[in-house]
Amino acid sequence: MSDVLDPARYTVAWIAPLEIEACATLHLLDHRHRDRFPLARGDDYIFHAGDMCGHNIVIGTLPAGQEYGTGSAAALASQVKKFFPNLWFGQLVGVAAGLSRPNGDPPPRYSAGLVAYDLGKETARDSFQLLRFGHVLAITEVMVRPAIGSIKLEAPNNVDIFLPYYDAIKDKEHATGTFADPGQDCDMLYEFDDDGGAREVGRPRRPDARRTRRNELRDRYNVIELEMEAAGTMNRIPVGVIRGVCDYGDPHKNKEWQPYAAAMAAAYAKAVLMEIHPRATTSPDSQPAATAARGGPVFNGPISG
């Protein structure tokens, strides 16, 4: 008979709403805690557990069939907060739509925070105005921001610190394949013009009503990506948001890049954990049962597709 895991021993919540995001995380665990947490009536989620970089972490994901978005993420985060009494901080890790800039440069100014872009209004000029422009909805968790700063200081290009974690799992399997890079031939960015057309070399133009708003959010408000769960999570537990870009938020999006983006985000999140010294809990000294894991060493709103 298996033992029961003690929720009081877990201090870091890793929120991975999509199945592919949770799968990448499980591969990156240093050890998997195979036993289960006790469940009672009203507990709607089953959590996975393990340790990573000296931290006992709990992994929360949405069950198959549950609609993704702010409401679902809020429900999951609320149960995490209720179930784990010694929760220190969390990381919301997964995929997002990146808003590509023609010159490839980062925005001239940015905030380490989140804005709900669905809270806006159409203007007389058929434009879009954010109602909360200049006011972030929530700030990235204070423990995560210094860790990210430390990574940038040690490796200005970042990849030297987190890429080995990705390399360790890129050939691991998930339900439909591996986490390998699909290759640049599969990276299609469509160019839009002022007439509402979209074109890739040799392809016809396509109208896209959402394109205007997407590009306006990028150019006017310096938005770098669109995602769906952070607002619901950050209002309930303190989290850092780490996202890998899997599409450009346009009508041509598909899921081909999701595994790679999820694995890269998880690898960076593990590098963040490595920068944060583990925190002791007040629970008894009994250690969770562990087995070796198979792996080794913004802005919020609905995304069409």
N, C-alpha and C positions, 0 to 999 in steps of 0.2 A: 504494500500500500504506500502510495506516495505521500510525502510530507506536504504541509500547507505553508506557503510563503507568507512571511510577516510583512504587511504593507508598511509598517513603521520603519523598516530598514531601507526604504527606497526614497532617495532625495531628489532625483532628477527625472522629470517627465519628458519623454520624447514623443511628440505628437506627429504621427505620419498618417494622414487621413486616407490616402489611397493604398490599395493592396501592394502595388509595385513599390511604393515608398517604404512601407513596413518591411517588405521582403529584403530590400537593400540594407535596411537597418539591422535586421537579424543576422545577415552575413557579416556585418562589421563588429558584432559583439565579440569581446575577448572571451567571455564565457556565457553560455546560455543557462539560465536557471529554469530547469525543466518542470519543476513543480508548479502548482497553481495557487492563485489567491483564493481565499474564501469568498463565496458569493451568497447574497441574500436577495430576498424579494425586492425588486426595484433597482437592482444592479443590471444595467442594460448592456454592459460591455465586458469583454474578456480581455485582460491585459497580459502581455508577454513581458518577461523580465530577463535581466542579465546584468553583466557588469562590463564597463568600458572605461579605460583610462583611470581605473580605481574608483569610479562612481557606480553605485547601484542604480540602474535606470529601469524605468517602466515604460513600455511602448504601448501607446494607445492608437488604435486605428478604427475606422468606421466599418461596420459589417457590410457584407455584400448586399446590394439592393437599397441601402440607405442613401438618400439624396445628399450630394456634397454641397457645401456652402456654409455660410455664416451660422445658421441655426443649428446644423448638425455638429459643427465644430464647437459651438458653445455648449451643447449638451454633453459632448465628450469631455470637454475641459472641466465642466462643473462636476462630473463624476470623479475625475482625477483629483480635483481639489478636495472632494468629500472623502475619498477612499484612502488617500495617502497623507497621513497627518504631519509627516516631517518633510513635506515637499519644499525644496529650496528654490528651484527655478526649473524652467522647461525650455525646450527647443521645438519649434514648429518647423519641420523639415520636409521638403518635397519639391514639387515642380510648379512652374508658373509660366505665364506668357511674357516674353521680353519685348519691349518696345524699341526696336532697332533704330539707331541714329545713322543717317547717311554717311557721316564722316567717321563713325566708330568711336567718337570721343565720349567720355562720361559727361553728364549734365554739368553746367557751370556751377551750380550750387545744389546741394541736396540736404535732406534731413534724414536722420536715422529713425524714422517713424513711419506711420501709416495714416493714410487718408481714405475715407470711404468715398469712392468716386461716384457711386450711385446716388449720393446726396447732392444733386445738382439741378440746374434748371436750364431750359432752352432759352436763348436770348432772341431779340428781334432780328438779328442778323443770321439766324440759323446756326448760331454758335452754341457753345456749352460752357456754363459757368459753375464751378464748384462752390457749393454753399459754405464749405469749411476751408476754403483755400487759405493757407497761412496758419492753420490750426491742425496739428497732427492729432489723430484719433487716439493713438497710444505710442509710447516710446519703446524701442527695443529694450529688453530686460537689461538692467544695469550690470549684471554679472557677465553677460555675453559681449557687450560692447567693448570693454577693456580687453577681453580675450581676442576679439577680432583685431583690435588695434595692435596687440602684441604680435599676432601672425603677420600683419602688414609690415611691422617694424623689422621682424626677423627675415622675412622673405617678401620684398616689395611686390613681386609678381605672384605671390601666394602659392603657386603650384608646387614649389619644392617641399612644402610642409604637408599638404593634404593629398597630393597626387599618389604617393605610395599606398595610401589607404584605398583609393579607387583601383589601382593596379591589382591589389590583392583580391578584389571581388569582381572585376570586369568580366571574367569568364565563368562566374557562378551562374547557375540556372534559376530562372523564374518560370512562371506558367507558360510563357510563349517564346522564350529564348534566353539570351544572356544580357548582361549590362554593357556590352561592348559599344564603342562609338560607331554609329551607323555609317559614318563617312561623309565627307563634304559633298559628294554627289547627291546626297539626300537632303542637303541643307538648302532649301529653296526660299529665297526672300523675294517677294513680289514688289515691284515698284508701282506706286500709285501717283496719278497726276491730278491736276486741278479739275479735270472733267469727271472725276469719279471712276477712272479706269485703273485696272491693275494689269501689269504686264511683267512677264519674265521673258527672256530672249526667245523670240519665235512663238510666243503665245498670244492669243487675243486678249483685248482689254475686258475687264469685268467690273460691273458696278458694285459698290460696297458701301452701304449706309453707315455701318459701324466704323469704317476706315477713317472717316472724317473726325469722329470723336476720339478714336484711338490716337491719331496723329496730333490732335489738338492737346490732348492730355500730355503727350510727350513734349511737344514744343512749347506750350504755354506754361505748363505747371512742372516741367522737368520730371515727369513720372518715368521710372525706369522699368517697371513691370506691373502686371495685373495678376492678382490671385484671389482666392475665394474664401479662405478660412481664417485668416489672421485676426480680423476684427472680432469674430466670435470667441476666439481663444484668449486674446490679450486682455479682454475685459474681465476675465475670470481667474487666470493664473499668469504669473510673470513669465514671459517667454521671449526668446530671441527668435527671429524669423530668418531662416536660411533657405533659399530657393535656387533651384537649377532651372535654367531656361529650356523649355521643350518645344516651343513654337513661338510665332510672332503675333499671336492674338488676332489673326486674320481668318478669312473663310477657308484658307488652305491648310489649316492646322490638322494634324493627325497624331496618332499615338506612337509613331515610330521612334521618336526621340525621348519618350517618357522614361524608359528604363535607364538610359545613359544619364539623363538629367537628374533622376532620383538618386542614382548611385553617386554622382558628383556632389550633390547637395549633402548626402549622408556622410561622404568622406570629409567634406569641409566641416560639418558639424562635429565629427569625431576629433578633428584637429582643434576645434574650439574647446571641447571637453579636456583635451590634453593640456590646455593652457590654464585650466581652473583646478586648483588643489582640492581634492575630495574633502567633504565635510562629514565629520562623525555624527552619528545619530545617537539618540538616547535609548534605543531599543536594546534588548538582551544581546549577549555576545554570540549567540548561535549564528553561524554563517548559513546563507541560503545554499541549497544544493545546486551545484554548478556542473556543467559539462562543457567541454571545449567547443567553441563555436566553429562553424565551417569557414568563416572569413578570417583574415589576418589584419598584420599591420596595415516703400513698397505701397504697394497701394492696393486697396481691397474692393472687390466687386465681382459680379458674375462674369464668366468667360464663355463666349459662344462657342459652339462646336458640336 
